[in-house]
């Protein structure tokens, strides 16, 4: 006999796993963790969740045996009883059919919500921003590049949230300063190469008032490109050393 809670466990395993497959084009291109596949649209995630929910509910409804007198054992047929027992309808009480566990519906629906939210969150922004970026000099700053992960745009200071590049103002070694200068020039070239888009994350700005954004062009992360070129570290919550 298939218990509803067993089916709900299957929903817990299949629903979120299926729905949380990555939808990030950059992750699919790079082929890294969470990047070995994924849906190309959030709508596919929602459709997958609906299918999982329908399968789980159908199994719970149509693949349950009827219990006998509340004992949890399947009801014996009249043919199986034979001559060893006489069927007496007046003494037999109908056993109630076990109800559908609410978790069978709750868990797949929760997976649909989580998967849909994740799908929308991983859609790269459209390339709607275009500007000319010189290197920042002393004085007032409007649109310019500060270093490999920081720039000004229309009077607002942005920090690229998914990377960390070498420091050029207070480097810890000569190697860090040299890499920091290369990263600065490279970011300037990438920003000037065409229109791009900015995507906000969980935090809008850091403690210094800088806007935290990821930078994309054509669905590809410019920060990830700097990482691939050895000019940035992927941001993991703290700075990593650039000195041997």
N, C-alpha and C positions, 0 to 999 in steps of 0.2 A: 504494500500500500504506500502511495506517495503522499507524504504529509505536506501540508501547505508550507510549513516553515522550511522544509528542504528545498522547495521550489523558490522560496524567497531568498535562500542562500545562493541559488543559481542566478537569480536576478541580480543579487548584489555583486556577484562575480562578473557576469556578462555585461550588464547594463553599463556601469561606469567604465569598464575597460574598453568596450566598444565605442562609447561616446567620447572618451577622452583621447582617442587617437589624434595626433597633432594635425592641425590645419595650417601650420606655418609653412609658407613656401620656402623660406630660408632654411628651415630645419630639414625639409625634404631634399633640398639641393645639397646640403652639407652631409647628409647621411649619418648624422651623429645620433646620440641618445635621444629618443623621442622623434627621430627624424627618419625612420626607416619606412615611412609610408604615410598614411593619413588621408583624410578626406580633402577634396578640393573646395568644398563649400560647407558652411555651417548648416545649410539645409540638409545635406547628406547625413550629418550627425543627428539631427532631429528625426529624420526618417528612420535611421538605424535604431534609435531609441524606441520609436513607436513599434517597430517590428519586434524588438526584444520583448517589450511589454505585452504585445498581443500573443506571442508564443508562450510566455510564462502563464498568462491568464488562461489560455486555451488548455494547456496541460493540466493546470490545477482544476479546471471544471470537468474536463472530459476523461481524465485518467484516474479518478478516485473510485475505490470500491465502496460498496455500501456496508457499514458495520452491522454486526448482529447483536442486538440487545445492548448496545453501548460497550461491548467488550473489545472493539477494535479489530475483530477477526471477520473475514468476509462471510457473508450470509450463504449458507449451504443451500443448494438447489434441491427440489423435491425428488429428482431422479437419484441424487447422491444419497438421500436418506434411505430409500428403498423400503424394505420390510422391517428394518431394525427399529424404526421409530414411525409413529403415525402422526401425520400432519393434522394439527388441530387448530383451525383458524381462530377459534374463540379464545385460546390461551396465548396466542402469539401477539406480541405487541410490536408495533412498527417502530423501528429505530430511526431517530432523526438523522438526516443527512448532515454531515459535518459542514460547517460554514466556511466560506472563503476567507483565508487569512488576509487582514488588511495590508500586511507587509508585502504581499504579492503585487499589490498595486502601487504602494508607496515607494518601494525601492526602485522599480523601473522608471516611475515618473520623476523621482529625484535624479536618476541618471540622465533623463532627458533634459531637465533644467540645467544640471551641471554641464552636460555636454554642449548644450546650446550656448550657454554663457561663455564656455571656453572657446567654442568655435568663433563667436563674434569677437572675442578678445584677441584672437590670433590672426584676424584678417589684417593684412598690411594696409597702411593708409594710401590714399591716392596722391599722386605727385602733383601737388597744386602750388608749391612754393618755389619761387625762382628769384635769385638775387645775385649780386656781384660781391664777393667776399675778399677784401684785402686783408693783410695781416694787421692786427690791432697795434696801434701806436699809443703813446701817452696822450692824455686828454680825454675829451668826451668820446664815447664809443656808441655807434649806432648799429652798423652791420659789419662785422669783421671776425676773424679767427683768432682766438686767444692762444690755444695750444691744441694738442691732438684730440682732446675730447670736450673742448669748451669753445663756444662761439656766441657772438651777439647777432641778433636779427631784429631789425626795426626797434632798437632800443631795449630789447629784452635779452637777458643772458640765459643761455641754454647749456646744460651739461648732458652729454650723451650717456644715458643711464645704463646701458648694457656693457660698457667697456671702461677700462682705466688705462691711460697712457702715461709715458714717462714725464716727469716734471721738468720744466725748463727754467722756472723761476728759482726753485730751491732743490736742485738735484743732489742726490747723495753721492754720486760719482760721475766721472767724466763720461762713462758709457751711457748713463741715463740721460745726461744732457744732450748727447749726440743723437740718441734715438728719439728724444722728445722733440728736437728740432725737425727731424725727418717726419715724425708723425704730424707735426703742425703743418708742414708744407703739403703733406699728403692729404690731410683733411681739407685744406684750402682747395686743392685741386678737385677733390671729390664733390665738394659743395658747389663749385663753379662749373661742374661738368653738365649740369642740366637741372630740371625741376626735380624736387624731392618732396617727401612727406614726413611729418612728425607724428609719432604715436606716444601717447601718455601711458604710464603704467599705474601701479598701485599708489604711488606718491606723486603729487603734483610738483613739489619743489623740495630742495634739500635745506639744511639748516642755514645755508648762506643766502637763501633766496633765489637760487638758480633753478630754472625750470628743468625738470628731469624728463627727457624725451629720448626715444629711439628714432634713428634717422633711416629712412628707406628710400630706395629708388627702384622702380619696377618690381616691387615686392621683395627686393634683396636688401639686407641690412648693411649699411655702410660701416657700422661698427664691427660687424663680423668680418667684413673685408679687411679692415685694419688688423684684426686679430690674425687672419690668414697670412697677412704680409709681415707678421712679426713686429708690428708697431703698436700693439695694444694687447692688454690682458682682458679676458672676459671678466666682468665684474662679479665677484663672488661674496660681496659684503665687506671686504677689506682690501687694502692695497697690497700688491705683491711686489717683491723687490726686483729691481732691474739691474742690480749690481751683483756680479759674479758671486 
